[in-house]
Amino acid sequence: MKRRIKLSLERLIGNLFEGIFPSYLNAPHGLELDELRQYQPGDDCRSIDWKATARTGKLHVRMNLVDKRVTMVFLVDKSRSEKFGSFRNTKEDVQSAILSILVHAASETGNEIGFITFTDRVENYIRPKAGEKEALIHIKNILHETPSGNCTDLNSVFTFLHKNVLQPALVFILSDFLAPYNYEQSLKTLSSMHEVIPVTILDRMETALPVARGFLTAQDIETGTTKSLDISTARTTPLPYLTLLKKLHIDHIALSTDEGEEIWIKKISEFFDRRIRRGGRRRR
């Protein structure tokens, strides 16, 4: 199943950015020799293969194969709410597993991978680089990173990414999206340039409210404050981020702490398959 994710991710990147599919470069520089052919008017003289020319008596040029790679950035929520979990896993456990699976699949294709960890501020920025071994080391460091903040501010990290990653990228957002609703414009701006894939991680206890009337007292795990919630209103009001993602036509992957790795991988694979069948980037 993990192999399927790798192949699906490769195809998805290719559909979105024409990223992993090779293109010819008629020049002496390139990653891999594809073929030798006879010289044609307009060919760069620097691409002439003199050994083949001497052997055949005719000018030959080297056709090099260049792989166009894609920049991928993982936004990792390190706020205190990620520590919550009422079942066998915390949201942080799910996040760690998914991050490892996606990065391992992406790094094998030679794509440049970067990371941004955040709370109510940007905690750490690791610039996109190619290299599977280095990417896996970064994951290990991220998982053991102690953030300086407790709360969540999605607007700050979206704005930071837009200013620092200037070429189109594939952006995965690993978060529960339980944050102040101040990021509509920054997410809209971000998604107009990059291909954004939110991976939302929630716990059933955060959304499964009893069918009843009255008020429920809950404590905010990030701020420590207590609030009274109207149960009947909370049950019928959609979460703000779901409304926004639908408005901006951004597909997302929804995962839960009460699911196992097999289900998470199945959901990711099915998501990639749907995107591949749909084709390239959606116009916004």
C-alpha positions as semicolon CSV with decimal commas, in nm:
position;residue;x (nm);y (nm);z (nm)
1;M;0,000;0,000;0,000
2;K;0,288;0,240;0,076
3;R;0,433;0,158;-0,264
4;R;0,100;0,259;-0,413
5;I;0,122;0,597;-0,238
6;K;0,467;0,655;-0,387
7;L;0,350;0,576;-0,740
8;S;0,029;0,777;-0,699
9;L;0,225;1,073;-0,562
10;E;0,459;1,062;-0,862
11;R;0,167;1,062;-1,103
12;L;-0,011;1,338;-0,910
13;I;0,297;1,562;-0,921
14;G;0,331;1,496;-1,291
15;N;-0,031;1,592;-1,353
16;L;-0,013;1,906;-1,142
17;F;0,318;2,054;-1,251
18;E;0,448;1,829;-1,529
19;G;0,716;1,767;-1,272
20;I;0,850;1,415;-1,286
21;F;0,817;1,357;-1,658
22;P;1,147;1,398;-1,846
23;S;1,215;1,654;-2,117
24;Y;1,497;1,680;-2,366
25;L;1,771;1,937;-2,327
26;N;1,992;1,979;-2,634
27;A;2,303;2,086;-2,447
28;P;2,615;1,934;-2,293
29;H;2,469;1,974;-1,944
30;G;2,200;1,743;-1,813
31;L;2,141;1,468;-1,565
32;E;2,145;1,162;-1,787
33;L;2,242;1,069;-2,145
34;D;1,938;0,956;-2,339
35;E;2,071;0,909;-2,694
36;L;2,317;1,015;-2,961
37;R;2,189;1,153;-3,291
38;Q;2,327;1,325;-3,595
39;Y;2,391;1,696;-3,577
40;Q;2,109;1,919;-3,701
41;P;2,125;2,290;-3,788
42;G;2,070;2,492;-3,473
43;D;2,217;2,235;-3,234
44;D;2,455;2,371;-2,972
45;C;2,815;2,300;-3,074
46;R;2,896;2,222;-2,712
47;S;2,671;1,913;-2,732
48;I;2,881;1,747;-3,007
49;D;3,007;1,404;-2,908
50;W;3,352;1,388;-3,065
51;K;3,408;1,018;-3,001
52;A;3,090;0,924;-3,187
53;T;3,177;1,176;-3,460
54;A;3,523;1,023;-3,507
55;R;3,382;0,671;-3,508
56;T;3,108;0,736;-3,765
57;G;3,263;1,015;-3,966
58;K;2,952;1,227;-3,914
59;L;2,877;1,492;-3,654
60;H;2,679;1,353;-3,361
61;V;2,532;1,534;-3,061
62;R;2,443;1,412;-2,715
63;M;2,076;1,434;-2,618
64;N;2,065;1,466;-2,242
65;L;1,762;1,379;-2,035
66;V;1,668;1,628;-1,767
67;D;1,414;1,551;-1,499
68;K;1,205;1,847;-1,392
69;R;1,156;1,818;-1,018
70;V;0,895;1,969;-0,792
71;T;0,931;2,165;-0,470
72;M;0,729;2,019;-0,185
73;V;0,673;2,189;0,149
74;F;0,522;2,033;0,461
75;L;0,358;2,267;0,712
76;V;0,357;2,089;1,047
77;D;0,134;2,209;1,331
78;K;0,322;2,185;1,663
79;S;0,062;2,356;1,881
80;R;-0,055;2,204;2,210
81;S;-0,385;2,077;2,062
82;E;-0,186;1,819;1,863
83;K;-0,114;1,642;2,195
84;F;-0,482;1,554;2,237
85;G;-0,618;1,209;2,174
86;S;-0,910;1,027;2,336
87;F;-0,843;0,695;2,163
88;R;-0,527;0,492;2,105
89;N;-0,348;0,772;1,918
90;T;-0,297;1,142;1,972
91;K;-0,323;1,379;1,678
92;E;0,054;1,416;1,699
93;D;0,093;1,038;1,656
94;V;-0,115;1,046;1,338
95;Q;0,073;1,349;1,213
96;S;0,410;1,179;1,267
97;A;0,306;0,865;1,082
98;I;0,161;1,053;0,784
99;L;0,459;1,288;0,763
100;S;0,699;0,992;0,751
101;I;0,496;0,812;0,483
102;L;0,458;1,115;0,256
103;V;0,816;1,239;0,289
104;H;0,959;0,894;0,226
105;A;0,746;0,860;-0,090
106;A;0,831;1,210;-0,212
107;S;1,204;1,201;-0,144
108;E;1,254;0,880;-0,343
109;T;1,154;1,066;-0,660
110;G;1,426;1,329;-0,609
111;N;1,192;1,619;-0,535
112;E;1,309;1,910;-0,324
113;I;1,144;1,891;0,018
114;G;1,114;2,164;0,278
115;F;0,950;2,191;0,619
116;I;0,789;2,465;0,825
117;T;0,686;2,393;1,183
118;F;0,448;2,641;1,343
119;T;0,233;2,725;1,642
120;D;0,106;3,082;1,675
121;R;0,433;3,172;1,503
122;V;0,676;3,008;1,263
123;E;0,892;2,785;1,482
124;N;1,137;2,652;1,225
125;Y;1,192;2,677;0,850
126;I;1,396;2,416;0,662
127;R;1,450;2,525;0,304
128;P;1,356;2,277;0,029
129;K;1,640;2,046;-0,070
130;A;1,669;1,715;-0,252
131;G;1,793;1,406;-0,073
132;E;1,605;1,122;0,094
133;K;1,851;1,072;0,381
134;E;1,853;1,441;0,471
135;A;1,472;1,462;0,455
136;L;1,433;1,168;0,694
137;I;1,679;1,329;0,937
138;H;1,472;1,648;0,927
139;I;1,160;1,446;1,016
140;K;1,331;1,298;1,320
141;N;1,436;1,644;1,437
142;I;1,089;1,786;1,378
143;L;0,923;1,512;1,581
144;H;1,150;1,587;1,878
145;E;1,132;1,964;1,840
146;T;1,003;2,157;2,143
147;P;0,797;2,455;2,024
148;S;0,807;2,791;2,196
149;G;0,437;2,859;2,141
150;N;0,122;2,673;2,250
151;C;-0,155;2,815;2,032
152;T;-0,224;2,800;1,658
153;D;-0,212;3,079;1,401
154;L;-0,254;2,952;1,045
155;N;-0,245;3,302;0,898
156;S;0,114;3,356;1,012
157;V;0,248;3,039;0,851
158;F;0,051;3,087;0,527
159;T;0,186;3,441;0,496
160;F;0,541;3,324;0,571
161;L;0,527;3,051;0,307
162;H;0,393;3,288;0,043
163;K;0,683;3,527;0,103
164;N;0,958;3,264;0,115
165;V;0,864;3,001;-0,144
166;L;0,835;3,189;-0,470
167;Q;0,801;2,908;-0,725
168;P;0,487;2,691;-0,750
169;A;0,504;2,409;-0,496
170;L;0,301;2,120;-0,363
171;V;0,210;2,217;-0,007
172;F;0,083;1,972;0,254
173;I;-0,074;2,126;0,566
174;L;-0,076;1,884;0,860
175;S;-0,299;2,041;1,124
176;D;-0,629;2,007;1,309
177;F;-0,723;2,356;1,182
178;L;-0,850;2,447;1,530
179;A;-0,735;2,806;1,512
180;P;-0,867;3,162;1,501
181;Y;-1,049;3,215;1,173
182;N;-0,816;3,486;1,040
183;Y;-0,660;3,306;0,745
184;E;-0,917;3,323;0,464
185;Q;-0,727;3,577;0,254
186;S;-0,383;3,427;0,315
187;L;-0,503;3,077;0,224
188;K;-0,673;3,212;-0,088
189;T;-0,351;3,386;-0,192
190;L;-0,146;3,076;-0,115
191;S;-0,371;2,841;-0,310
192;S;-0,370;3,069;-0,616
193;M;0,003;3,004;-0,662
194;H;0,065;2,666;-0,499
195;E;-0,119;2,336;-0,499
196;V;-0,240;2,309;-0,140
197;I;-0,343;1,980;0,019
198;P;-0,466;2,009;0,379
199;V;-0,436;1,691;0,586
200;T;-0,679;1,753;0,872
201;I;-0,633;1,543;1,186
202;L;-0,915;1,543;1,439
203;D;-1,034;1,342;1,736
204;R;-1,389;1,213;1,751
205;M;-1,444;1,368;2,094
206;E;-1,398;1,713;1,941
207;T;-1,694;1,677;1,706
208;A;-1,920;1,401;1,847
209;L;-2,156;1,603;2,064
210;P;-2,460;1,446;2,235
211;V;-2,802;1,494;2,077
212;A;-2,940;1,720;2,347
213;R;-3,019;2,075;2,445
214;G;-2,817;2,271;2,692
215;F;-2,464;2,390;2,747
216;L;-2,136;2,204;2,767
217;T;-1,834;2,338;2,954
218;A;-1,507;2,267;2,772
219;Q;-1,147;2,365;2,834
220;D;-0,927;2,496;2,554
221;I;-0,616;2,277;2,563
222;E;-0,402;2,554;2,412
223;T;-0,502;2,851;2,626
224;G;-0,632;2,672;2,936
225;T;-0,950;2,882;2,936
226;T;-1,295;2,729;2,984
227;K;-1,593;2,808;2,762
228;S;-1,963;2,723;2,761
229;L;-2,090;2,582;2,433
230;D;-2,452;2,569;2,318
231;I;-2,476;2,201;2,220
232;S;-2,765;2,238;1,976
233;T;-2,592;2,522;1,789
234;A;-2,250;2,357;1,786
235;R;-2,392;2,034;1,639
236;T;-2,548;2,210;1,339
237;T;-2,275;2,467;1,268
238;P;-2,004;2,342;1,029
239;L;-1,642;2,397;1,123
240;P;-1,517;2,724;0,964
241;Y;-1,227;2,563;0,780
242;L;-1,459;2,315;0,604
243;T;-1,671;2,598;0,471
244;L;-1,361;2,786;0,355
245;L;-1,201;2,486;0,182
246;K;-1,524;2,424;-0,005
247;K;-1,545;2,791;-0,103
248;L;-1,187;2,790;-0,237
249;H;-1,232;2,450;-0,409
250;I;-0,950;2,296;-0,205
251;D;-0,974;1,920;-0,157
252;H;-0,851;1,783;0,175
253;I;-0,767;1,454;0,343
254;A;-0,959;1,400;0,668
255;L;-0,799;1,164;0,922
256;S;-0,899;1,066;1,274
257;T;-0,714;0,945;1,583
258;D;-0,939;0,639;1,620
259;E;-0,827;0,501;1,282
260;G;-0,523;0,284;1,216
261;E;-0,235;0,329;0,974
262;E;-0,400;0,102;0,717
263;I;-0,703;0,332;0,700
264;W;-0,487;0,647;0,683
265;I;-0,286;0,506;0,393
266;K;-0,605;0,393;0,216
267;K;-0,755;0,743;0,246
268;I;-0,437;0,907;0,112
269;S;-0,415;0,663;-0,181
270;E;-0,781;0,718;-0,272
271;F;-0,733;1,094;-0,251
272;F;-0,437;1,082;-0,490
273;D;-0,629;0,852;-0,726
274;R;-0,921;1,097;-0,740
275;R;-0,688;1,388;-0,812
276;I;-0,509;1,194;-1,085
277;R;-0,837;1,104;-1,256
278;R;-0,945;1,468;-1,240
279;G;-0,627;1,588;-1,408
280;G;-0,412;1,898;-1,353
281;R;-0,447;2,193;-1,122
282;R;-0,796;2,324;-1,061
283;R;-0,852;2,680;-1,174
284;R;-0,947;2,911;-0,891
